[in-house]
Amino acid sequence: METMTATIERTTAGTTAPTARTETPRDTAGTPTPAAGPETRRGRATRYVLAGVRIALGWTFLWAFLDKAFGLGHETAAKNAWINGGSPTKGFLAFGTAGPFEGLYHGIAGAAWADWLFMTGLAGIGAALLLGVGTRIAAVAGGLLLVMMWTAVLPPANNPFMDDHLVYAAVLAVLALTDAGETLGLGRAWKRLPIVRRFPWLR
C-alpha cells in the first residue's frame, strides 16, 4: 500500500497545472504599456476644464446673437436691433473692415442673406456648444466664421498676423477632437441617437 501511495504522489507531482502568469500589456512594437485603470484626477480635471471652455465659448457666440437680435444695449442699441429693422452686419462690414478683403466685405454689408447667415451661425454655434451637442459641426462652422472675421481686419491691430479669432478657432478644434460635449453636456446622449450613429460627422 505504501509503495502504491508513493507511486501516485510521484505521478501527480509531475502533472500539477502550471501557475497562471499575468502578462504586461504591450503595444504593437512590444513595448510595455500601462494597464487601463480608473480615471486619474488630472484626466477628470482636464475634462471639466475643457467643458468649461466649451460653455464659455458657447455663451460668447450666443450673447452676440442675443445682443444683435434684441438690442440689449451692450454693443447694440435697441433702435439698431435686428428685430427693429437693423442690420447685424452693415455697421462693421461697411465701416470697420480693412485690408485686402475690404472691398469684398463692403459689397456684402447689410445684405439680407448675409444678416441671416451670420445670425443663424451665431445662434446655432452658441446653442450647440452650450448643450454639448454637434460639437464637431459647431467647431467647423465656428472656426470658419472666426477666420472670416479675422480676414475682415488685416493686419490685426496688435500683432503682425495673430489675434484672438485664430486662437478661438484653434480652441474649437481642440474641443471637437476631445469630445468636450460629453462632460457637463448632452454629448453622450447625442451620440446614441440613431441618426448620429449613422452619420458620425454629426457628433
KOLKOL-503577 format. One line per field, with one value per residue: chain; residue in three letters; x, y, z of N, C-alpha, C in turn. Coordinates in pm, whole numbers, plus 50000, padded with zeros to 5 digits. Last residue first. Example, Ala and Ser with C-alpha at 12.3 -4.5 7.8 and 13.67 -1.06 7.14 Angstrom:
chain A | A
resn SER | ALA
n_px 51285 | 51319
n_py 49775 | 49431
n_pz 50708 | 50780
ca_px 51367 | 51230
ca_py 49894 | 49550
ca_pz 50714 | 50780
c_px 51290 | 51320
c_py 50003 | 49670
c_pz 50787 | 50780
//
This chain:
chain A | A | A | A | A | A | A | A | A | A | A | A | A | A | A | A | A | A | A | A | A | A | A | A | A | A | A | A | A | A | A | A | A | A | A | A | A | A | A | A | A | A | A | A | A | A | A | A | A | A | A | A | A | A | A | A | A | A | A | A | A | A | A | A | A | A | A | A | A | A | A | A | A | A | A | A | A | A | A | A | A | A | A | A | A | A | A | A | A | A | A | A | A | A | A | A | A | A | A | A | A | A | A | A | A | A | A | A | A | A | A | A | A | A | A | A | A | A | A | A | A | A | A | A | A | A | A | A | A | A | A | A | A | A | A | A | A | A | A | A | A | A | A | A | A | A | A | A | A | A | A | A | A | A | A | A | A | A | A | A | A | A | A | A | A | A | A | A | A | A | A | A | A | A | A | A | A | A | A | A | A | A | A | A | A | A | A | A | A | A | A | A | A | A | A | A | A | A | A | A | A | A | A
resn ARG | LEU | TRP | PRO | PHE | ARG | ARG | VAL | ILE | PRO | LEU | ARG | LYS | TRP | ALA | ARG | GLY | LEU | GLY | LEU | THR | GLU | GLY | ALA | ASP | THR | LEU | ALA | LEU | VAL | ALA | LEU | VAL | ALA | ALA | TYR | VAL | LEU | HIS | ASP | ASP | MET | PHE | PRO | ASN | ASN | ALA | PRO | PRO | LEU | VAL | ALA | THR | TRP | MET | MET | VAL | LEU | LEU | LEU | GLY | GLY | ALA | VAL | ALA | ALA | ILE | ARG | THR | GLY | VAL | GLY | LEU | LEU | LEU | ALA | ALA | GLY | ILE | GLY | ALA | LEU | GLY | THR | MET | PHE | LEU | TRP | ASP | ALA | TRP | ALA | ALA | GLY | ALA | ILE | GLY | HIS | TYR | LEU | GLY | GLU | PHE | PRO | GLY | ALA | THR | GLY | PHE | ALA | LEU | PHE | GLY | LYS | THR | PRO | SER | GLY | GLY | ASN | ILE | TRP | ALA | ASN | LYS | ALA | ALA | THR | GLU | HIS | GLY | LEU | GLY | PHE | ALA | LYS | ASP | LEU | PHE | ALA | TRP | LEU | PHE | THR | TRP | GLY | LEU | ALA | ILE | ARG | VAL | GLY | ALA | LEU | VAL | TYR | ARG | THR | ALA | ARG | GLY | ARG | ARG | THR | GLU | PRO | GLY | ALA | ALA | PRO | THR | PRO | THR | GLY | ALA | THR | ASP | ARG | PRO | THR | GLU | THR | ARG | ALA | THR | PRO | ALA | THR | THR | GLY | ALA | THR | THR | ARG | GLU | ILE | THR | ALA | THR | MET | THR | GLU | MET
n_px 47839 | 47797 | 47967 | 47837 | 47548 | 47450 | 47455 | 47281 | 47042 | 47008 | 47195 | 47423 | 47527 | 47353 | 47437 | 47692 | 47640 | 47523 | 47742 | 47945 | 48106 | 48074 | 48188 | 48448 | 48597 | 48836 | 48787 | 48637 | 48825 | 49017 | 48870 | 48834 | 49099 | 49131 | 48952 | 49077 | 49304 | 49190 | 49085 | 49296 | 49570 | 49863 | 50010 | 50138 | 49921 | 49714 | 49532 | 49606 | 49635 | 49288 | 48984 | 48867 | 48990 | 48857 | 48611 | 48689 | 48759 | 48507 | 48369 | 48523 | 48481 | 48204 | 48192 | 48356 | 48226 | 47971 | 48035 | 48130 | 47920 | 47656 | 47619 | 47646 | 47503 | 47688 | 47733 | 47476 | 47433 | 47642 | 47579 | 47321 | 47368 | 47565 | 47428 | 47215 | 47359 | 47479 | 47258 | 47114 | 47300 | 47333 | 47080 | 47061 | 47351 | 47523 | 47795 | 47907 | 48099 | 48271 | 48401 | 48551 | 48712 | 48877 | 49074 | 49317 | 49208 | 48920 | 48599 | 48410 | 48209 | 48074 | 48087 | 47966 | 47701 | 47587 | 47515 | 47264 | 47055 | 46723 | 46459 | 46417 | 46549 | 46811 | 46853 | 46885 | 46745 | 46899 | 47247 | 47486 | 47641 | 47434 | 47167 | 47021 | 46892 | 46819 | 47031 | 47266 | 47236 | 47210 | 47460 | 47638 | 47558 | 47644 | 47925 | 47964 | 47859 | 48052 | 48277 | 48192 | 48160 | 48427 | 48553 | 48428 | 48526 | 48796 | 48776 | 48680 | 48892 | 49099 | 49009 | 49031 | 49309 | 49398 | 49298 | 49230 | 49001 | 49133 | 49311 | 49497 | 49850 | 50106 | 50302 | 50612 | 50647 | 50581 | 50463 | 50198 | 50229 | 50124 | 50053 | 50218 | 50049 | 50049 | 50020 | 49914 | 50116 | 50037 | 49910 | 50107 | 50233 | 50413 | 50261 | 50138 | 50354 | 50423 | 50180 | 50170 | 50392 | 50313 | 50101 | 50234 | 50388 | 50192 | 50083
n_py 56433 | 56414 | 56229 | 55983 | 55884 | 55685 | 55801 | 56007 | 55871 | 55748 | 55878 | 55871 | 56124 | 56249 | 56142 | 56262 | 56547 | 56732 | 56828 | 56780 | 56607 | 56580 | 56781 | 56723 | 56549 | 56637 | 56761 | 56986 | 57130 | 57188 | 57361 | 57574 | 57664 | 57769 | 57983 | 58136 | 58214 | 58367 | 58577 | 58706 | 58695 | 58738 | 58919 | 59123 | 59280 | 59455 | 59463 | 59252 | 59392 | 59317 | 59236 | 59013 | 58781 | 58729 | 58652 | 58411 | 58273 | 58253 | 58091 | 57855 | 57788 | 57740 | 57518 | 57337 | 57331 | 57242 | 56985 | 56886 | 56908 | 56815 | 56938 | 57100 | 57326 | 57523 | 57452 | 57492 | 57766 | 57883 | 57791 | 57907 | 58186 | 58239 | 58146 | 58323 | 58560 | 58510 | 58459 | 58699 | 58887 | 58788 | 58822 | 59104 | 59307 | 59456 | 59410 | 59316 | 59507 | 59518 | 59278 | 59334 | 59548 | 59422 | 59237 | 59359 | 59618 | 59641 | 59732 | 59905 | 59985 | 59764 | 59568 | 59703 | 59770 | 59534 | 59311 | 59339 | 59609 | 59675 | 59614 | 59520 | 59285 | 59381 | 59710 | 59978 | 60057 | 59948 | 59910 | 59676 | 59618 | 59636 | 59655 | 59463 | 59404 | 59159 | 59072 | 59143 | 58997 | 58732 | 58688 | 58724 | 58512 | 58292 | 58319 | 58306 | 58058 | 57896 | 57960 | 57850 | 57581 | 57515 | 57562 | 57360 | 57134 | 57161 | 57121 | 56861 | 56714 | 56775 | 56647 | 56381 | 56364 | 56412 | 56194 | 55922 | 55656 | 55324 | 55174 | 54968 | 54937 | 55084 | 54869 | 54759 | 54713 | 54592 | 54744 | 54754 | 54725 | 54507 | 54431 | 54166 | 53876 | 53659 | 53311 | 53033 | 52750 | 52435 | 52151 | 51861 | 51632 | 51545 | 51464 | 51235 | 51052 | 51056 | 50967 | 50705 | 50592 | 50605 | 50422 | 50182 | 50150 | 50124 | 49879
n_pz 46513 | 46246 | 46149 | 46163 | 46087 | 46251 | 46499 | 46448 | 46415 | 46673 | 46949 | 47099 | 47100 | 47282 | 47524 | 47531 | 47524 | 47684 | 47957 | 48135 | 47881 | 47610 | 47463 | 47403 | 47233 | 47136 | 46896 | 46973 | 47123 | 46926 | 46763 | 46939 | 46955 | 46698 | 46716 | 46912 | 46764 | 46563 | 46720 | 46849 | 46610 | 46408 | 46251 | 46399 | 46638 | 46695 | 46479 | 46192 | 45856 | 45843 | 45910 | 45803 | 45871 | 46111 | 46018 | 45901 | 46132 | 46252 | 46070 | 46088 | 46357 | 46353 | 46182 | 46328 | 46576 | 46510 | 46424 | 46669 | 46847 | 46877 | 47211 | 47433 | 47486 | 47407 | 47138 | 47027 | 47074 | 46915 | 46658 | 46623 | 46653 | 46453 | 46220 | 46208 | 46164 | 45909 | 45747 | 45771 | 45665 | 45407 | 45302 | 45308 | 45343 | 45502 | 45290 | 45064 | 44991 | 45205 | 45167 | 44935 | 45018 | 45213 | 45191 | 45260 | 45495 | 45706 | 45848 | 45951 | 45778 | 45677 | 45871 | 46093 | 45992 | 45874 | 46022 | 46137 | 46080 | 46211 | 46260 | 46508 | 46523 | 46539 | 46676 | 46691 | 46912 | 47119 | 47032 | 47106 | 47317 | 47518 | 47447 | 47326 | 47065 | 46968 | 46802 | 46929 | 47168 | 47077 | 46945 | 47153 | 47316 | 47166 | 47173 | 47452 | 47519 | 47399 | 47548 | 47794 | 47729 | 47670 | 47913 | 48063 | 47932 | 47993 | 48272 | 48283 | 48171 | 48352 | 48581 | 48493 | 48456 | 48718 | 48852 | 48623 | 48611 | 48672 | 48390 | 48173 | 48220 | 48019 | 47808 | 47677 | 47329 | 47095 | 46908 | 46981 | 47343 | 47609 | 47950 | 48110 | 48225 | 48484 | 48465 | 48661 | 48725 | 48575 | 48744 | 48794 | 48722 | 48903 | 49116 | 49031 | 49057 | 49325 | 49433 | 49330 | 49460 | 49725 | 49721 | 49659 | 49892 | 50085 | 50000
ca_px 47882 | 47703 | 48010 | 47924 | 47634 | 47458 | 47530 | 47421 | 47093 | 47028 | 47083 | 47344 | 47599 | 47350 | 47303 | 47677 | 47714 | 47439 | 47667 | 47857 | 48115 | 48028 | 48045 | 48424 | 48459 | 48837 | 48871 | 48577 | 48700 | 49052 | 48919 | 48717 | 49035 | 49212 | 48930 | 48946 | 49319 | 49260 | 48998 | 49212 | 49481 | 49786 | 49913 | 50153 | 50012 | 49820 | 49579 | 49541 | 49679 | 49426 | 49075 | 48800 | 49027 | 48999 | 48620 | 48636 | 48863 | 48614 | 48320 | 48510 | 48615 | 48259 | 48121 | 48387 | 48367 | 47986 | 47977 | 48216 | 48038 | 47704 | 47575 | 47740 | 47439 | 47632 | 47842 | 47541 | 47346 | 47631 | 47707 | 47342 | 47272 | 47588 | 47553 | 47188 | 47283 | 47559 | 47363 | 47055 | 47247 | 47448 | 47131 | 46971 | 47270 | 47380 | 47748 | 47800 | 47997 | 48186 | 48309 | 48458 | 48612 | 48787 | 48936 | 49296 | 49298 | 49041 | 48691 | 48514 | 48297 | 48081 | 48141 | 48105 | 47791 | 47614 | 47643 | 47375 | 47135 | 46866 | 46497 | 46366 | 46402 | 46767 | 46833 | 46959 | 46697 | 46769 | 47135 | 47385 | 47710 | 47576 | 47235 | 47023 | 46942 | 46721 | 46892 | 47238 | 47255 | 47103 | 47332 | 47649 | 47535 | 47500 | 47853 | 48017 | 47790 | 47912 | 48273 | 48227 | 48043 | 48320 | 48591 | 48411 | 48382 | 48753 | 48830 | 48595 | 48759 | 49110 | 49021 | 48900 | 49217 | 49435 | 49249 | 49313 | 49040 | 49039 | 49265 | 49388 | 49716 | 50034 | 50215 | 50510 | 50683 | 50628 | 50608 | 50233 | 50178 | 50227 | 50006 | 50206 | 50138 | 49986 | 50104 | 49885 | 50054 | 50126 | 49886 | 50040 | 50125 | 50465 | 50351 | 50059 | 50289 | 50524 | 50228 | 50065 | 50390 | 50430 | 50077 | 50135 | 50455 | 50280 | 50000
ca_py 56442 | 56498 | 56368 | 56025 | 55988 | 55660 | 55678 | 56041 | 55948 | 55669 | 55893 | 55747 | 56022 | 56287 | 56109 | 56116 | 56479 | 56621 | 56850 | 56895 | 56649 | 56470 | 56790 | 56803 | 56518 | 56574 | 56642 | 56884 | 57086 | 57103 | 57234 | 57500 | 57608 | 57654 | 57879 | 58075 | 58135 | 58243 | 58497 | 58614 | 58761 | 58658 | 58830 | 59117 | 59172 | 59439 | 59587 | 59283 | 59306 | 59270 | 59343 | 59142 | 58839 | 58764 | 58776 | 58519 | 58303 | 58328 | 58226 | 57926 | 57817 | 57849 | 57641 | 57371 | 57369 | 57375 | 57081 | 56885 | 56992 | 56858 | 56850 | 56990 | 57197 | 57524 | 57446 | 57361 | 57666 | 57906 | 57756 | 57763 | 58116 | 58273 | 58086 | 58180 | 58542 | 58547 | 58359 | 58573 | 58901 | 58792 | 58686 | 59022 | 59219 | 59484 | 59474 | 59233 | 59468 | 59635 | 59292 | 59221 | 59567 | 59531 | 59192 | 59312 | 59518 | 59699 | 59641 | 59854 | 60087 | 59885 | 59538 | 59659 | 59864 | 59655 | 59310 | 59294 | 59507 | 59700 | 59653 | 59654 | 59277 | 59311 | 59566 | 59909 | 60105 | 59889 | 59987 | 59714 | 59665 | 59619 | 59774 | 59461 | 59535 | 59230 | 59046 | 59198 | 59142 | 58795 | 58676 | 58811 | 58650 | 58313 | 58321 | 58419 | 58179 | 57889 | 57998 | 57992 | 57659 | 57497 | 57642 | 57500 | 57160 | 57170 | 57247 | 56970 | 56707 | 56818 | 56792 | 56437 | 56341 | 56504 | 56326 | 55997 | 55786 | 55433 | 55180 | 55063 | 54878 | 55077 | 54985 | 54751 | 54794 | 54507 | 54731 | 54679 | 54784 | 54565 | 54473 | 54311 | 53941 | 53783 | 53430 | 53131 | 52871 | 52549 | 52259 | 51976 | 51678 | 51587 | 51577 | 51359 | 51075 | 51096 | 51100 | 50802 | 50599 | 50681 | 50562 | 50236 | 50165 | 50239 | 50000
ca_pz 46651 | 46322 | 46138 | 46275 | 46028 | 46107 | 46477 | 46475 | 46303 | 46551 | 46857 | 47092 | 47023 | 47141 | 47474 | 47534 | 47420 | 47638 | 47835 | 48158 | 48020 | 47695 | 47490 | 47522 | 47274 | 47268 | 46895 | 46888 | 47185 | 47041 | 46708 | 46892 | 47075 | 46740 | 46615 | 46941 | 46887 | 46527 | 46634 | 46926 | 46704 | 46504 | 46186 | 46253 | 46602 | 46794 | 46540 | 46320 | 45965 | 45826 | 45953 | 45784 | 45742 | 46114 | 46096 | 45816 | 46033 | 46317 | 46098 | 45960 | 46309 | 46433 | 46148 | 46189 | 46568 | 46570 | 46329 | 46550 | 46869 | 46746 | 47101 | 47415 | 47513 | 47542 | 47235 | 47019 | 47136 | 47058 | 46719 | 46617 | 46738 | 46593 | 46264 | 46224 | 46287 | 46026 | 45761 | 45813 | 45801 | 45497 | 45313 | 45390 | 45258 | 45508 | 45413 | 45123 | 44895 | 45178 | 45280 | 44938 | 44913 | 45249 | 45166 | 45122 | 45442 | 45648 | 45781 | 46039 | 45832 | 45596 | 45738 | 46096 | 46058 | 45797 | 45952 | 46222 | 46013 | 46198 | 46125 | 46480 | 46523 | 46418 | 46690 | 46585 | 46782 | 47088 | 47087 | 47008 | 47198 | 47549 | 47496 | 47472 | 47108 | 47051 | 46764 | 46796 | 47172 | 47153 | 46874 | 47036 | 47361 | 47188 | 47045 | 47374 | 47566 | 47357 | 47406 | 47783 | 47773 | 47570 | 47797 | 48099 | 47933 | 47853 | 48219 | 48331 | 48111 | 48212 | 48581 | 48528 | 48345 | 48611 | 48888 | 48715 | 48560 | 48697 | 48527 | 48190 | 48213 | 48146 | 47824 | 47782 | 47445 | 47202 | 46897 | 46861 | 47221 | 47524 | 47816 | 48099 | 48131 | 48440 | 48470 | 48557 | 48779 | 48597 | 48647 | 48855 | 48635 | 48773 | 49134 | 49036 | 48928 | 49228 | 49467 | 49293 | 49314 | 49683 | 49756 | 49566 | 49762 | 50092 | 50000
c_px 47946 | 47743 | 47916 | 47969 | 47722 | 47550 | 47549 | 47508 | 47241 | 47088 | 47110 | 47224 | 47518 | 47415 | 47292 | 47541 | 47695 | 47508 | 47590 | 47779 | 48036 | 48033 | 47993 | 48275 | 48420 | 48698 | 48870 | 48656 | 48634 | 48926 | 48955 | 48759 | 48911 | 49151 | 49008 | 48915 | 49188 | 49279 | 49063 | 49121 | 49388 | 49694 | 49822 | 50051 | 50025 | 49922 | 49703 | 49606 | 49606 | 49517 | 49218 | 48888 | 48964 | 49040 | 48764 | 48642 | 48817 | 48726 | 48431 | 48466 | 48613 | 48399 | 48179 | 48323 | 48404 | 48130 | 47996 | 48166 | 48130 | 47829 | 47627 | 47699 | 47535 | 47573 | 47789 | 47652 | 47412 | 47548 | 47700 | 47470 | 47299 | 47497 | 47581 | 47313 | 47249 | 47485 | 47446 | 47161 | 47193 | 47404 | 47252 | 47026 | 47186 | 47293 | 47598 | 47743 | 47882 | 48071 | 48221 | 48355 | 48508 | 48677 | 48833 | 49154 | 49259 | 49127 | 48810 | 48616 | 48415 | 48186 | 48156 | 48162 | 47936 | 47718 | 47682 | 47511 | 47253 | 46937 | 46643 | 46411 | 46339 | 46615 | 46781 | 46943 | 46766 | 46719 | 47003 | 47271 | 47612 | 47663 | 47381 | 47107 | 46945 | 46770 | 46794 | 47092 | 47221 | 47114 | 47222 | 47519 | 47543 | 47471 | 47706 | 47942 | 47837 | 47836 | 48129 | 48222 | 48071 | 48200 | 48484 | 48445 | 48353 | 48603 | 48785 | 48646 | 48674 | 48973 | 49028 | 48902 | 49080 | 49341 | 49280 | 49251 | 49120 | 49093 | 49167 | 49338 | 49612 | 49894 | 50140 | 50432 | 50575 | 50668 | 50666 | 50382 | 50226 | 50163 | 50119 | 50157 | 50112 | 50084 | 50026 | 49970 | 50034 | 50048 | 49976 | 50028 | 50049 | 50360 | 50403 | 50147 | 50215 | 50461 | 50331 | 50113 | 50289 | 50432 | 50192 | 50110 | 50362 | 50349 | 50086
c_py 56576 | 56511 | 56463 | 56170 | 56045 | 55759 | 55651 | 55916 | 55986 | 55749 | 55816 | 55758 | 55894 | 56180 | 56141 | 56074 | 56329 | 56539 | 56725 | 56931 | 56778 | 56504 | 56681 | 56815 | 56594 | 56539 | 56568 | 56753 | 56974 | 57047 | 57137 | 57364 | 57526 | 57586 | 57752 | 57963 | 58065 | 58153 | 58364 | 58530 | 58658 | 58746 | 58757 | 59028 | 59167 | 59330 | 59568 | 59404 | 59342 | 59387 | 59289 | 59259 | 58977 | 58833 | 58823 | 58653 | 58414 | 58365 | 58312 | 58071 | 57895 | 57887 | 57761 | 57504 | 57410 | 57423 | 57223 | 56985 | 56994 | 56943 | 56905 | 56893 | 57080 | 57389 | 57444 | 57348 | 57530 | 57801 | 57772 | 57720 | 57966 | 58192 | 58114 | 58107 | 58396 | 58518 | 58384 | 58466 | 58768 | 58804 | 58681 | 58881 | 59127 | 59397 | 59505 | 59296 | 59388 | 59597 | 59416 | 59239 | 59458 | 59550 | 59301 | 59270 | 59471 | 59587 | 59716 | 59764 | 60034 | 59984 | 59663 | 59638 | 59823 | 59745 | 59445 | 59304 | 59467 | 59583 | 59684 | 59706 | 59413 | 59308 | 59506 | 59757 | 60036 | 59932 | 59927 | 59789 | 59718 | 59669 | 59757 | 59574 | 59548 | 59366 | 59136 | 59181 | 59206 | 58947 | 58752 | 58808 | 58747 | 58455 | 58355 | 58432 | 58302 | 58013 | 57995 | 58039 | 57809 | 57583 | 57635 | 57594 | 57306 | 57197 | 57266 | 57107 | 56826 | 56819 | 56846 | 56589 | 56399 | 56489 | 56427 | 56132 | 55862 | 55565 | 55293 | 55059 | 54985 | 55022 | 54973 | 54881 | 54785 | 54582 | 54645 | 54659 | 54704 | 54623 | 54538 | 54348 | 54091 | 53858 | 53551 | 53255 | 52973 | 52671 | 52377 | 52089 | 51796 | 51641 | 51629 | 51480 | 51207 | 51129 | 51147 | 50944 | 50702 | 50698 | 50651 | 50384 | 50225 | 50262 | 50125
c_pz 46680 | 46468 | 46211 | 46268 | 46139 | 46038 | 46328 | 46459 | 46323 | 46436 | 46728 | 46999 | 47007 | 47055 | 47325 | 47479 | 47416 | 47529 | 47796 | 48032 | 48038 | 47843 | 47582 | 47556 | 47401 | 47318 | 47028 | 46895 | 47105 | 47107 | 46821 | 46835 | 47035 | 46863 | 46652 | 46841 | 46921 | 46650 | 46597 | 46839 | 46766 | 46587 | 46284 | 46184 | 46450 | 46761 | 46626 | 46387 | 46094 | 45791 | 45949 | 45823 | 45720 | 45984 | 46107 | 45889 | 45938 | 46220 | 46159 | 45982 | 46179 | 46389 | 46224 | 46151 | 46427 | 46559 | 46381 | 46447 | 46746 | 46755 | 46968 | 47306 | 47500 | 47580 | 47378 | 47123 | 47137 | 47129 | 46870 | 46684 | 46740 | 46686 | 46410 | 46273 | 46313 | 46156 | 45886 | 45835 | 45852 | 45642 | 45408 | 45409 | 45347 | 45421 | 45404 | 45250 | 44954 | 45085 | 45265 | 45049 | 44911 | 45145 | 45195 | 45090 | 45304 | 45595 | 45724 | 45974 | 45915 | 45646 | 45652 | 45957 | 46051 | 45863 | 45894 | 46155 | 46102 | 46130 | 46104 | 46344 | 46494 | 46410 | 46560 | 46590 | 46665 | 46951 | 47041 | 47076 | 47093 | 47436 | 47529 | 47531 | 47259 | 47101 | 46839 | 46757 | 47037 | 47152 | 46946 | 46956 | 47243 | 47233 | 47066 | 47241 | 47489 | 47398 | 47353 | 47638 | 47759 | 47605 | 47690 | 47984 | 47967 | 47843 | 48074 | 48284 | 48153 | 48145 | 48439 | 48526 | 48372 | 48491 | 48778 | 48746 | 48665 | 48644 | 48546 | 48333 | 48237 | 48128 | 47955 | 47792 | 47551 | 47327 | 47006 | 46844 | 47101 | 47399 | 47738 | 47961 | 48125 | 48351 | 48418 | 48577 | 48669 | 48647 | 48677 | 48755 | 48694 | 48680 | 49001 | 49052 | 48925 | 49093 | 49366 | 49319 | 49266 | 49532 | 49708 | 49592 | 49659 | 49959 | 50000
//
